[in-house]
């Protein structure tokens, strides 16, 4: 507590009413939350099992929990919940399965599973094998938005304003019915189902309100309607609530986030106390003053102004470039100078951009200059469709009760087993409380299915059972090859890929998986069976997802959205032009305020130095286009920025640079 500033300490100790901590970038908000958890247990009489702290990402939750554990003894933290919104929702669903009408062992479907179901529901059998996923993007987005706004299928149908919306609403209804038949929930259900449960069963809500006596919520500006309602319901009459957020960093409207949720708090909690954290522990004054000036162009219900005692620092450098290629050259030149002159490590640098495609040319130039880099947000090997397909097959062989695996592979490749048949199978399995694979073998289901559908399902089940029998005698990699051969998976890939090149890449991924399985078998001297392989790949997948936490000496390249919550000594924001930042789509949707918040997030990632570049011309679809600098550059105060072409280097500075250069060379030679 002695190391907290007065505002942080007040936020930690205040429990008289609901509290909003309006925390600016780099103001130590995580420190406030973790210290408050400690204070609630040691000073305010709360038991750890009565406290729940929630945030948005697994990484943030893991960091928060780690920091709390550093402050508490093991016994003091027993029963404490630190998790994401969705993990908390999953916990509630598991506890209340019967009331919600699900059986144990329900499946959690990811976005690919959702796309597969909607594809089956939308297209005819002849079309399902085609790549129609682009046609499903809007329906998927709309269904997710309805769930986030707590709109039921019936409400969506009754309020549809045109035929297209009515079509999607009816698709939503069928999709919901299909999920229930599969004893499955999707990602949005993890929040929506607990809210609907609490609305319909006040006694269960009362139970959870008594269980969670104090709730702490981080990154509140990122909540959607459903998450806001969940927090409001869990808080109840007691109002044991601390909310931490920053409306200036709300950049996820496209995901349903509503920054106005922060403003709603004042009306929903009349006794709301507001504490502002404005001291920044990250950046220099030039950077913060420019950020303050930029974001002041957005409307604010509660104003705040970041400040720092880290000194003035260097001015923000604006780099105009002739072309995108010239921009790459200029940025990489600056990187190399800082690396050499200031002995900066590569991991101290970040290149931030609005859209993923902007990284491609920079990657080429970085490779040419032998500069190590990593791109965050890339697709994991285990997230690739073809890898998930093969792993689902071996999961089903080793665990016949894995319904999610069954649903993934039953029509992959296409076996013409229709949606209505699978719905009947799912309903029958749920009523019998058995797995889908087991249900498919029972006479009761056979009496419900058509002769043709039953023949296809029986053929699939017989094949899986045959693979289970030979598993003991086959090395894992040979069994995988047998699966690929039996179901003609390579032909499936070639028929469903957008191009021959994409098909080749996908097939090479499958071959890599087979080779990996072979190596594990050889390294284990033949003792690795299929279940060992599944366990190993699952562990590797988990580690790979967390690999971005490992510190390596590489430049970080990422989108501005991905950069939120991070910080770097040196930041380069590239392509800061009209139609890129702010993005053209956002301009069409009146989203300039969110784009300005995105620029603000980028600026406040920098600790010591910030460089902003733009190109005067770009090529799009082979056509040379003239580009305008972003309007946000005009909104940066002149006293805090320095334009590259206006920089005048004195003779003394040139001599000093030359002397440092010679000294560094001499040092290298001496070593």
C-alpha positions as CSV (number, residue, x, y, z in Angstrom):
1,X,0.0,0.0,0.0
2,X,2.9,2.4,0.7
3,X,3.9,2.3,-3.0
4,X,0.5,3.4,-4.3
5,X,-0.2,7.0,-5.2
6,X,-3.1,8.7,-3.3
7,X,-5.7,8.0,-6.0
8,X,-4.7,4.3,-6.2
9,X,-4.8,3.9,-2.5
10,X,-8.3,5.5,-2.3
11,X,-9.5,3.1,-5.0
12,X,-8.2,0.1,-3.1
13,X,-9.8,1.1,0.3
14,X,-13.2,2.4,-0.9
15,X,-16.0,-0.1,-0.4
16,X,-18.9,2.1,0.8
17,X,-20.7,2.0,-2.6
18,X,-20.1,0.8,-6.2
19,X,-16.8,2.3,-7.5
20,X,-15.7,3.2,-11.0
21,X,-12.0,3.6,-11.4
22,X,-11.4,5.6,-14.6
23,X,-7.9,4.4,-15.3
24,X,-5.9,6.1,-18.1
25,X,-3.3,4.2,-20.1
26,X,-0.3,3.1,-18.1
27,X,-1.8,4.3,-14.8
28,X,-1.4,1.0,-12.8
29,X,-5.0,-0.3,-13.0
30,X,-4.0,-4.0,-12.6
31,X,-2.0,-3.1,-9.5
32,X,-5.1,-1.5,-8.0
33,X,-7.3,-4.5,-8.7
34,X,-4.7,-7.0,-7.3
35,X,-4.0,-4.9,-4.2
36,X,-7.7,-4.4,-3.6
37,X,-8.3,-8.2,-3.6
38,X,-5.6,-8.5,-0.9
39,X,-7.1,-5.6,1.0
40,X,-10.6,-7.0,0.9
41,X,-9.4,-10.3,2.4
42,X,-7.0,-8.9,5.0
43,X,-8.8,-5.6,6.0
44,X,-12.4,-5.7,4.9
45,X,-13.5,-9.1,6.3
46,X,-14.2,-10.8,3.0
47,X,-13.5,-14.5,2.5
48,X,-11.6,-15.4,-0.7
49,X,-14.4,-17.5,-2.0
50,X,-16.7,-14.5,-1.8
51,X,-14.5,-12.5,-4.2
52,X,-14.5,-12.7,-8.0
53,X,-12.3,-10.7,-10.4
54,X,-13.0,-10.9,-14.1
55,X,-11.4,-9.6,-17.2
56,X,-11.5,-10.4,-21.0
57,X,-8.5,-12.5,-22.1
58,X,-6.9,-15.6,-20.6
59,X,-3.5,-13.9,-20.7
60,X,-4.8,-11.0,-18.7
61,X,-6.6,-13.3,-16.2
62,X,-3.4,-15.4,-15.8
63,X,-1.3,-12.3,-15.1
64,X,-3.8,-10.9,-12.7
65,X,-4.0,-14.2,-10.8
66,X,-0.2,-14.5,-10.7
67,X,0.1,-11.0,-9.2
68,X,-2.6,-11.7,-6.6
69,X,-0.9,-14.9,-5.6
70,X,2.3,-12.9,-5.0
71,X,0.4,-10.7,-2.5
72,X,-1.4,-13.5,-0.6
73,X,-0.5,-16.6,1.3
74,X,-1.7,-19.9,-0.1
75,X,-4.5,-20.3,2.5
76,X,-5.6,-16.7,2.1
77,X,-6.3,-17.2,-1.6
78,X,-8.2,-20.5,-1.3
79,X,-11.5,-20.3,-3.2
80,X,-10.7,-17.0,-4.9
81,X,-12.0,-16.7,-8.5
82,X,-9.9,-14.8,-11.1
83,X,-11.1,-15.5,-14.6
84,X,-12.5,-14.3,-17.9
85,X,-16.1,-13.4,-18.4
86,X,-16.5,-16.6,-20.5
87,X,-14.9,-18.8,-17.9
88,X,-17.2,-17.5,-15.2
89,X,-20.2,-18.1,-17.5
90,X,-19.0,-21.7,-18.2
91,X,-18.7,-22.2,-14.4
92,X,-22.3,-21.1,-13.9
93,X,-23.6,-23.3,-16.8
94,X,-21.8,-26.4,-15.3
95,X,-23.3,-25.8,-11.9
96,X,-26.8,-25.3,-13.3
97,X,-26.9,-27.9,-16.1
98,X,-30.1,-29.5,-15.2
99,X,-32.1,-26.3,-14.9
100,X,-30.7,-25.2,-18.3
101,X,-31.8,-28.6,-19.8
102,X,-28.3,-29.9,-20.7
103,X,-26.7,-33.2,-19.8
104,X,-23.2,-33.5,-18.4
105,X,-20.3,-33.6,-20.9
106,X,-21.9,-30.9,-23.1
107,X,-19.6,-29.6,-25.9
108,X,-18.3,-26.1,-26.4
109,X,-18.3,-25.2,-30.1
110,X,-15.8,-22.9,-31.6
111,X,-16.3,-20.6,-34.6
112,X,-15.4,-23.3,-37.1
113,X,-18.0,-25.6,-35.5
114,X,-20.6,-22.9,-35.7
115,X,-19.7,-22.2,-39.4
116,X,-20.1,-25.9,-40.2
117,X,-23.6,-26.1,-38.6
118,X,-24.8,-22.9,-40.3
119,X,-23.4,-24.2,-43.6
120,X,-25.4,-27.4,-43.3
121,X,-28.5,-25.4,-42.4
122,X,-28.1,-22.9,-45.2
123,X,-27.0,-24.7,-48.3
124,X,-28.2,-27.7,-50.2
125,X,-26.3,-31.0,-50.1
126,X,-24.8,-30.2,-53.5
127,X,-23.5,-26.9,-52.3
128,X,-22.1,-28.0,-48.9
129,X,-18.9,-29.3,-50.4
130,X,-18.2,-25.8,-51.9
131,X,-16.4,-23.1,-50.1
132,X,-19.4,-20.8,-49.2
133,X,-18.1,-19.5,-45.9
134,X,-17.9,-15.9,-47.1
135,X,-21.7,-16.0,-47.6
136,X,-22.1,-16.9,-43.9
137,X,-20.0,-14.0,-42.5
138,X,-23.0,-11.6,-42.1
139,X,-25.4,-14.2,-40.6
140,X,-22.7,-15.4,-38.2
141,X,-22.1,-11.8,-37.1
142,X,-25.8,-11.0,-36.8
143,X,-26.5,-14.1,-34.7
144,X,-23.6,-13.2,-32.4
145,X,-24.9,-9.6,-32.1
146,X,-28.4,-10.8,-31.3
147,X,-27.0,-13.1,-28.5
148,X,-24.8,-10.3,-27.1
149,X,-27.9,-8.0,-27.1
150,X,-30.0,-10.8,-25.4
151,X,-32.4,-11.1,-28.4
152,X,-34.0,-14.5,-28.6
153,X,-34.7,-16.2,-31.9
154,X,-38.5,-15.5,-31.4
155,X,-37.8,-11.8,-30.8
156,X,-35.5,-11.7,-33.8
157,X,-38.2,-13.2,-36.0
158,X,-41.0,-10.9,-34.7
159,X,-38.9,-7.7,-35.2
160,X,-37.4,-8.5,-38.6
161,X,-37.7,-5.5,-40.9
162,X,-37.2,-7.2,-44.2
163,X,-37.0,-10.6,-45.9
164,X,-33.2,-10.9,-45.5
165,X,-33.3,-10.2,-41.8
166,X,-36.3,-12.6,-41.4
167,X,-34.2,-15.3,-43.2
168,X,-31.3,-14.9,-40.8
169,X,-33.7,-14.8,-37.8
170,X,-35.2,-18.2,-38.8
171,X,-31.6,-19.5,-39.4
172,X,-30.9,-18.3,-35.8
173,X,-33.9,-20.3,-34.6
174,X,-32.8,-23.5,-36.4
175,X,-29.2,-23.0,-35.2
176,X,-30.3,-22.7,-31.6
177,X,-32.4,-25.9,-31.9
178,X,-29.5,-27.7,-33.5
179,X,-27.1,-26.7,-30.7
180,X,-29.5,-28.0,-28.1
181,X,-29.9,-31.3,-30.0
182,X,-26.1,-31.7,-30.0
183,X,-26.0,-30.9,-26.2
184,X,-23.7,-28.0,-27.1
185,X,-23.2,-24.3,-26.5
186,X,-21.2,-21.7,-28.5
187,X,-19.0,-18.9,-27.3
188,X,-21.7,-16.3,-27.0
189,X,-23.9,-18.7,-25.0
190,X,-21.4,-18.7,-22.2
191,X,-22.7,-15.2,-21.2
192,X,-26.2,-15.3,-22.6
193,X,-27.3,-18.5,-20.9
194,X,-26.4,-17.5,-17.4
195,X,-28.2,-14.2,-17.9
196,X,-31.4,-15.9,-19.2
197,X,-31.1,-18.4,-16.3
198,X,-30.9,-15.6,-13.7
199,X,-33.9,-13.8,-15.3
200,X,-36.1,-16.9,-15.3
201,X,-35.0,-18.3,-11.9
202,X,-34.6,-15.6,-9.2
203,X,-33.8,-18.3,-6.6
204,X,-30.7,-19.3,-8.6
205,X,-29.7,-15.6,-9.0
206,X,-30.0,-15.1,-5.3
207,X,-27.7,-18.1,-4.7
208,X,-25.0,-16.7,-7.0
209,X,-25.3,-13.2,-5.5
210,X,-24.7,-14.7,-2.1
211,X,-21.8,-16.7,-3.5
212,X,-20.2,-13.6,-5.1
213,X,-20.2,-10.9,-2.5
214,X,-17.6,-8.7,-4.1
215,X,-17.0,-8.4,-7.9
216,X,-14.1,-6.6,-9.6
217,X,-14.3,-6.1,-13.3
218,X,-11.3,-5.0,-15.5
219,X,-11.5,-3.4,-19.0
220,X,-15.1,-2.5,-18.5
221,X,-15.2,-0.3,-21.6
222,X,-15.0,-3.6,-23.6
223,X,-18.3,-5.1,-22.2
224,X,-21.3,-5.7,-24.5
225,X,-24.9,-5.6,-23.4
226,X,-25.0,-9.2,-22.2
227,X,-21.9,-8.8,-20.1
228,X,-23.1,-5.5,-18.6
229,X,-26.4,-7.3,-17.6
230,X,-24.5,-10.2,-16.1
231,X,-22.5,-7.8,-13.9
232,X,-25.6,-5.8,-13.0
233,X,-27.4,-9.0,-11.9
234,X,-24.5,-10.5,-10.0
235,X,-23.9,-7.3,-8.1
236,X,-27.5,-7.2,-6.8
237,X,-28.7,-5.1,-3.9
238,X,-25.4,-5.2,-1.9
239,X,-23.5,-3.4,-4.6
240,X,-20.1,-4.9,-3.8
241,X,-18.5,-3.8,-7.0
242,X,-15.3,-2.2,-8.4
243,X,-15.2,-1.5,-12.1
244,X,-12.0,-0.4,-13.8
245,X,-12.1,1.0,-17.3
246,X,-11.1,3.7,-19.8
247,X,-13.6,4.9,-22.4
248,X,-10.7,6.3,-24.4
249,X,-9.4,2.8,-25.0
250,X,-12.7,1.3,-26.2
251,X,-11.8,-0.1,-29.7
252,X,-14.0,-3.2,-30.0
253,X,-17.3,-1.9,-31.3
254,X,-17.1,-4.4,-34.1
255,X,-17.2,-7.1,-31.4
256,X,-20.3,-5.6,-29.7
257,X,-18.4,-3.6,-27.1
258,X,-20.2,-0.5,-25.9
259,X,-18.1,2.2,-24.3
260,X,-21.3,3.9,-23.2
261,X,-21.7,1.1,-20.6
262,X,-19.3,3.2,-18.5
263,X,-21.7,6.1,-18.7
264,X,-24.7,4.0,-17.8
265,X,-23.1,3.2,-14.5
266,X,-24.1,6.6,-13.1
267,X,-27.8,6.0,-13.8
268,X,-27.8,2.3,-12.7
269,X,-25.8,3.0,-9.5
270,X,-26.9,6.4,-8.1
271,X,-24.3,6.1,-5.3
272,X,-21.5,5.4,-7.7
273,X,-18.1,6.8,-6.6
274,X,-15.7,7.8,-9.4
275,X,-11.9,7.9,-8.9
276,X,-9.6,8.9,-11.8
277,X,-6.1,7.5,-12.2
278,X,-4.3,10.0,-14.4
279,X,-0.6,9.5,-13.4
280,X,1.0,7.5,-16.2
281,X,4.0,5.3,-15.2
282,X,4.9,4.4,-18.8
283,X,5.5,7.3,-21.2
284,X,7.2,10.7,-21.4
285,X,5.4,14.0,-21.4
286,X,5.7,14.7,-25.1
287,X,4.0,11.4,-25.9
288,X,1.3,11.9,-23.2
289,X,0.5,15.5,-24.1
290,X,0.1,14.6,-27.7
291,X,-2.2,11.7,-26.8
292,X,-4.3,13.9,-24.5
293,X,-4.7,16.5,-27.2
294,X,-5.7,13.9,-29.8
295,X,-8.4,12.2,-27.6
296,X,-9.8,15.5,-26.5
297,X,-11.5,15.7,-29.9
298,X,-13.8,12.9,-28.8
299,X,-16.8,13.8,-26.5
300,X,-16.4,12.8,-22.8
301,X,-18.8,12.5,-19.9
302,X,-15.9,12.5,-17.5
303,X,-12.7,14.2,-18.5
304,X,-9.2,13.0,-17.5
305,X,-5.7,14.1,-18.5
306,X,-2.7,11.8,-18.3
307,X,0.5,13.2,-16.9
308,X,3.9,11.7,-16.1
309,X,7.0,12.6,-14.0
310,X,9.3,10.7,-16.4
311,X,10.4,13.9,-18.0
312,X,9.8,15.6,-21.4
313,X,11.6,12.9,-23.5
314,X,11.9,13.1,-27.3
315,X,9.3,14.7,-29.5
316,X,7.2,12.4,-31.7
317,X,8.9,12.0,-35.1
318,X,6.6,12.1,-38.1
319,X,8.1,10.5,-41.2
320,X,6.6,11.3,-44.6
321,X,7.5,8.8,-47.3
322,X,7.2,8.8,-51.1
323,X,5.9,5.2,-51.5
324,X,5.3,2.2,-49.3
325,X,8.7,0.8,-50.3
326,X,10.3,4.1,-49.2
327,X,8.3,3.9,-45.9
328,X,9.8,0.4,-45.3
329,X,13.3,1.7,-46.0
330,X,12.9,4.7,-43.7
331,X,11.5,2.8,-40.8
332,X,14.1,0.0,-41.0
333,X,16.8,2.6,-41.3
334,X,15.6,4.2,-38.0
335,X,15.4,0.8,-36.4
336,X,19.0,0.0,-37.3
337,X,20.2,3.4,-36.1
338,X,18.6,3.0,-32.7
339,X,19.8,-0.6,-32.4
340,X,23.4,0.5,-33.1
341,X,23.6,4.0,-31.5
342,X,21.5,3.4,-28.4
343,X,22.2,-0.3,-28.1
344,X,18.5,-1.0,-28.1
345,X,17.5,-4.6,-28.3
346,X,15.2,-5.8,-31.1
347,X,12.6,-6.8,-28.5
348,X,12.4,-3.1,-27.5
349,X,10.7,-2.3,-30.9
350,X,7.1,-2.6,-32.1
351,X,5.7,-1.9,-35.5
352,X,2.0,-1.2,-35.3
353,X,-0.5,-1.1,-38.1
354,X,-4.2,-0.8,-38.7
355,X,-4.7,-3.9,-40.9
356,X,-2.8,-7.2,-41.2
357,X,-1.9,-6.8,-44.9
358,X,0.3,-3.9,-44.1
359,X,2.9,-6.2,-42.5
360,X,3.7,-8.2,-45.7
361,X,6.1,-5.7,-47.3
362,X,7.8,-4.9,-44.0
363,X,8.4,-8.6,-43.4
364,X,10.2,-8.8,-46.7
365,X,12.5,-5.8,-45.9
366,X,13.2,-7.1,-42.4
367,X,14.2,-10.5,-43.7
368,X,16.5,-8.8,-46.3
369,X,18.2,-6.9,-43.5
370,X,18.5,-10.0,-41.3
371,X,16.4,-8.4,-38.6
372,X,14.5,-10.9,-36.4
373,X,10.8,-10.3,-36.0
374,X,7.6,-12.0,-34.8
375,X,4.0,-11.4,-35.8
376,X,1.4,-11.8,-33.1
377,X,-2.1,-13.0,-33.8
378,X,-1.0,-15.5,-36.5
379,X,-2.8,-18.8,-36.9
380,X,-1.6,-21.6,-34.7
381,X,-0.7,-24.9,-36.4
382,X,-3.4,-26.5,-34.3
383,X,-6.0,-24.0,-35.3
384,X,-5.8,-24.9,-39.0
385,X,-8.9,-26.7,-40.3
386,X,-7.2,-29.7,-41.6
387,X,-5.2,-30.3,-38.4
388,X,-8.4,-30.0,-36.3
389,X,-10.1,-32.5,-38.6
390,X,-7.5,-35.2,-38.2
391,X,-7.1,-34.6,-34.5
392,X,-10.9,-34.9,-34.1
393,X,-10.7,-38.3,-35.8
394,X,-8.1,-39.6,-33.4
395,X,-9.9,-38.0,-30.4
396,X,-13.1,-39.9,-31.4
397,X,-11.1,-43.2,-31.8
398,X,-9.5,-42.8,-28.3
399,X,-12.7,-41.4,-26.7
400,X,-16.0,-42.5,-28.2
401,X,-17.8,-40.1,-25.8
402,X,-16.3,-37.0,-27.5
403,X,-19.4,-35.6,-29.1
404,X,-17.6,-32.5,-30.4
405,X,-15.2,-34.7,-32.3
406,X,-18.0,-36.8,-33.6
407,X,-19.9,-33.7,-34.9
408,X,-16.7,-32.4,-36.5
409,X,-15.9,-35.5,-38.6
410,X,-19.3,-37.0,-39.3
411,X,-19.6,-35.0,-42.5
412,X,-15.9,-34.3,-43.1
413,X,-15.4,-35.4,-45.8
414,X,-19.0,-35.1,-46.9
415,X,-21.1,-38.3,-46.2
416,X,-24.5,-36.8,-47.0
417,X,-25.8,-37.2,-43.5
418,X,-28.4,-34.5,-43.3
419,X,-29.1,-31.9,-40.6
420,X,-32.5,-33.4,-39.6
421,X,-30.8,-36.8,-39.1
422,X,-28.2,-35.3,-36.8
423,X,-30.8,-33.3,-34.9
424,X,-32.8,-36.5,-34.3
425,X,-29.6,-38.3,-33.2
426,X,-28.7,-35.4,-30.9
427,X,-32.1,-35.4,-29.3
428,X,-32.2,-39.2,-28.9
429,X,-28.6,-39.2,-27.3
430,X,-29.6,-36.4,-24.9
431,X,-32.7,-38.2,-23.8
432,X,-30.8,-41.5,-23.4
433,X,-27.9,-39.7,-21.8
434,X,-25.4,-41.5,-24.0
435,X,-22.8,-40.2,-26.5
436,X,-23.7,-39.6,-30.1
437,X,-21.6,-42.5,-31.3
438,X,-23.3,-44.9,-28.9
439,X,-26.7,-43.5,-29.7
440,X,-26.1,-44.2,-33.4
441,X,-25.8,-47.9,-32.7
442,X,-29.1,-48.3,-30.8
443,X,-32.4,-49.7,-32.1
444,X,-34.3,-46.7,-30.7
445,X,-32.5,-44.3,-33.0
446,X,-32.7,-46.8,-36.0
447,X,-36.5,-46.6,-35.7
448,X,-36.4,-42.8,-36.1
449,X,-34.0,-42.4,-39.0
450,X,-34.7,-43.0,-42.7
451,X,-33.3,-46.2,-44.2
452,X,-30.8,-44.3,-46.4
453,X,-29.6,-42.0,-43.5
454,X,-29.3,-45.0,-41.2
455,X,-27.2,-46.9,-43.7
456,X,-24.7,-44.0,-44.0
457,X,-24.4,-43.5,-40.3
458,X,-23.9,-47.3,-39.7
459,X,-21.2,-47.3,-42.3
460,X,-19.4,-44.5,-40.5
461,X,-19.8,-46.1,-37.1
462,X,-18.5,-49.5,-38.3
463,X,-15.5,-47.8,-39.8
464,X,-14.7,-45.9,-36.5
465,X,-15.1,-49.2,-34.5
466,X,-12.8,-51.0,-37.0
467,X,-10.1,-48.3,-36.4
468,X,-10.6,-48.7,-32.7
469,X,-9.9,-52.4,-33.0
470,X,-6.7,-52.0,-35.1
471,X,-5.4,-49.1,-33.0
472,X,-3.5,-51.5,-30.7
473,X,-1.5,-53.0,-33.6
474,X,-0.9,-49.8,-35.6
475,X,1.7,-47.2,-34.7
476,X,-0.1,-43.8,-34.3
477,X,1.3,-42.3,-37.5
478,X,0.2,-45.3,-39.6
479,X,-3.3,-45.2,-38.2
480,X,-3.5,-41.5,-39.1
481,X,-2.4,-42.4,-42.7
482,X,-5.1,-45.1,-42.7
483,X,-7.7,-42.5,-41.7
484,X,-6.6,-40.2,-44.5
485,X,-6.6,-43.0,-47.0
486,X,-10.0,-44.5,-46.0
487,X,-11.9,-41.3,-46.1
488,X,-10.2,-39.9,-49.2
489,X,-9.2,-36.8,-47.1
490,X,-6.6,-35.5,-49.7
491,X,-9.3,-35.5,-52.4
492,X,-11.6,-33.6,-50.0
493,X,-8.9,-30.9,-49.4
494,X,-8.3,-30.5,-53.2
495,X,-12.1,-30.2,-53.8
496,X,-12.7,-27.7,-51.1
497,X,-9.6,-25.4,-51.3
498,X,-9.9,-22.1,-53.2
499,X,-6.7,-22.8,-55.2
500,X,-4.3,-25.6,-56.0
501,X,-1.6,-23.8,-54.0
502,X,-3.8,-23.6,-50.9
503,X,-4.6,-27.3,-51.3
504,X,-0.9,-28.1,-51.5
505,X,-0.2,-26.0,-48.3
506,X,-3.0,-27.8,-46.4
507,X,-1.9,-31.2,-47.5
508,X,1.7,-30.4,-46.4
509,X,0.3,-29.4,-43.0
510,X,-1.3,-32.9,-42.7
511,X,2.0,-34.5,-43.7
512,X,3.8,-32.5,-41.1
513,X,1.3,-33.8,-38.5
514,X,2.0,-37.4,-39.6
515,X,5.7,-36.9,-39.5
516,X,5.4,-35.4,-36.0
517,X,3.5,-38.4,-34.8
518,X,6.1,-40.7,-36.3
519,X,8.9,-38.9,-34.6
520,X,7.1,-39.1,-31.2
521,X,6.6,-42.8,-31.7
522,X,10.3,-43.3,-32.6
523,X,11.5,-41.1,-29.7
524,X,9.2,-43.0,-27.3
525,X,10.7,-46.3,-28.6
526,X,7.3,-47.5,-29.7
527,X,5.6,-46.9,-26.4
528,X,3.5,-43.9,-27.5
529,X,-0.1,-45.0,-28.3
530,X,-2.9,-42.9,-29.8
531,X,-4.1,-41.5,-26.5
532,X,-0.6,-40.5,-25.6
533,X,-0.4,-38.7,-28.9
534,X,-3.7,-36.8,-28.3
535,X,-2.5,-35.7,-24.8
536,X,0.9,-34.6,-26.2
537,X,-0.6,-32.6,-29.1
538,X,-3.1,-31.0,-26.7
539,X,-0.3,-29.9,-24.4
540,X,1.8,-28.6,-27.3
541,X,-1.3,-26.6,-28.5
542,X,-1.7,-25.0,-25.1
543,X,2.0,-24.1,-24.9
544,X,1.9,-22.8,-28.5
545,X,-1.0,-20.5,-27.6
546,X,1.0,-19.1,-24.7
547,X,4.3,-18.9,-26.7
548,X,3.9,-15.2,-27.2
549,X,4.6,-14.8,-23.5
550,X,8.1,-16.1,-24.0
551,X,10.6,-13.2,-24.3
552,X,12.8,-13.4,-27.4
553,X,15.0,-10.8,-29.0
554,X,12.7,-10.0,-31.9
555,X,10.8,-7.0,-33.2
556,X,7.1,-7.3,-32.5
557,X,4.7,-6.7,-35.4
558,X,1.0,-6.4,-34.6
559,X,-2.2,-4.6,-35.3
560,X,-3.2,-1.7,-33.2
561,X,-6.1,-3.7,-31.8
562,X,-3.6,-6.5,-30.6
563,X,-1.3,-3.9,-29.1
564,X,-3.8,-2.8,-26.4
565,X,-2.4,-3.5,-22.9
566,X,1.2,-3.7,-24.1
567,X,4.1,-1.3,-24.0
568,X,7.4,-0.9,-25.8
569,X,10.4,1.5,-25.5
570,X,10.2,2.3,-29.2
571,X,7.0,2.3,-31.3
572,X,6.6,2.8,-35.0
573,X,3.0,3.4,-36.2
574,X,3.0,2.9,-40.0
575,X,0.6,3.8,-42.7
576,X,-1.1,6.6,-40.8
577,X,-3.1,7.8,-43.8
578,X,-6.7,8.6,-44.6
579,X,-8.7,5.5,-45.4
580,X,-6.2,3.4,-43.4
581,X,-6.3,5.2,-40.0
582,X,-9.1,6.2,-39.9
583,X,-10.1,3.1,-41.9
584,X,-12.4,3.7,-44.9
585,X,-15.0,1.3,-43.6
586,X,-15.2,3.1,-40.3
587,X,-15.6,6.5,-42.0
588,X,-18.6,5.0,-43.9
589,X,-20.1,3.8,-40.6
590,X,-19.5,7.1,-38.7
591,X,-16.8,5.4,-36.6
592,X,-14.2,8.2,-36.5
593,X,-14.4,8.4,-32.7
594,X,-13.4,4.7,-32.4
595,X,-10.6,5.2,-35.0
596,X,-9.3,8.1,-32.9
597,X,-9.3,5.9,-29.8
598,X,-7.4,3.3,-31.8
599,X,-4.7,6.0,-32.7
600,X,-4.7,7.0,-29.0
601,X,-4.0,3.4,-28.0
602,X,-1.1,3.2,-30.5
603,X,0.5,6.4,-29.2
604,X,0.2,5.4,-25.6
605,X,2.1,2.1,-26.2
606,X,5.3,4.0,-26.5
607,X,7.5,4.5,-23.5
608,X,10.5,6.5,-24.8
609,X,10.2,7.1,-28.6
610,X,7.3,7.2,-31.0
611,X,7.7,7.4,-34.8
612,X,4.7,7.8,-37.1
613,X,5.0,7.2,-40.8
614,X,2.8,7.5,-43.9
615,X,3.2,7.1,-47.7
616,X,2.2,9.7,-50.2
617,X,1.4,7.1,-52.9
618,X,0.3,3.5,-52.8
619,X,-0.6,0.8,-55.3
620,X,-3.9,-0.9,-55.1
621,X,-5.0,-3.5,-57.6
622,X,-2.1,-2.3,-59.8
623,X,-3.2,1.3,-59.8
624,X,-1.1,4.1,-58.3
625,X,-3.1,6.2,-55.8
626,X,-2.3,9.4,-54.1
627,X,-2.6,9.2,-50.3
628,X,-3.5,11.9,-47.8
629,X,-1.9,12.0,-44.3
630,X,-4.3,11.0,-41.6
631,X,-6.5,13.8,-40.1
632,X,-5.2,12.6,-36.7
633,X,-1.7,14.0,-37.5
634,X,-3.3,17.5,-37.8
635,X,-4.8,17.0,-34.4
636,X,-1.4,16.4,-32.8
637,X,0.0,19.6,-31.1
638,X,3.0,21.1,-33.0
639,X,5.1,21.6,-29.9
640,X,5.1,17.8,-29.3
641,X,6.0,16.6,-32.8
642,X,8.9,16.9,-35.2
643,X,8.5,16.3,-39.0
644,X,11.4,14.4,-40.5
645,X,12.0,16.7,-43.4
646,X,12.1,19.7,-41.0
647,X,14.8,18.3,-38.8
648,X,18.0,20.3,-38.9
649,X,21.1,18.6,-37.5
650,X,23.8,20.9,-36.2
651,X,27.5,20.4,-36.9
652,X,28.0,19.6,-33.2
653,X,25.4,16.8,-33.4
654,X,27.0,15.4,-36.5
655,X,30.4,15.3,-34.9
656,X,28.9,13.7,-31.7
657,X,27.2,11.0,-33.8
658,X,30.4,10.3,-35.7
659,X,32.3,10.1,-32.5
660,X,29.8,7.6,-31.0
661,X,29.9,5.6,-34.2
662,X,33.8,5.3,-34.1
663,X,33.7,4.5,-30.4
664,X,31.2,1.7,-31.0
665,X,33.3,0.3,-33.8
666,X,36.3,0.4,-31.6
667,X,34.4,-1.4,-28.8
668,X,33.4,-4.1,-31.3
669,X,37.0,-4.6,-32.5
670,X,38.3,-4.7,-28.9
671,X,35.8,-7.5,-28.1
